[in-house]
Amino acid sequence: MPFTQELNEELNLILKFPHKSLMQGLKIHHDADPSMVAAAQRLFSKGIVSQPDGGYLTNLGHDLAEHAKVIQTALTHG
């Protein structure tokens, strides 16, 4: 099954989180693109980020970000 547009938006948002430090996060402002606001809320409901407007990646979020980065690197440098 291919990635849906919503999953693609969620993956792209996960990749925007700083990956060098566990102490850095993202704040998605209410006037951001509606698809990004919705993606942040979905990630929060799935336990991947700490707040509905971004916040920090949870432990699950960090694991997913690592895997997403590997996939991104493999597909863009292949």
C-alpha positions, 0 to 999 in steps of 0.5 A: 500500500502506498503512502497516503498524502497524510502519511507523507505530510507526517513523515515530512514534518518528522524530518523537520524536527532537529535530530542533533539534540533531544532538547530541541523541538518545533512549534507549529503556529496556528497560521501555518499551512493547514496541512502542517497543523493537521499533521502535527495534531495527528502525530500528537494523537499517535504519541509521536510528538509531545504537543498538538502543535509540535513540541518535542519528539517522543521516544517513538518519534525519535525512533521514527525520525531515525528510520525516516532519515535513513529512508530519505538518505537511501532514496535521494543518494541511490 
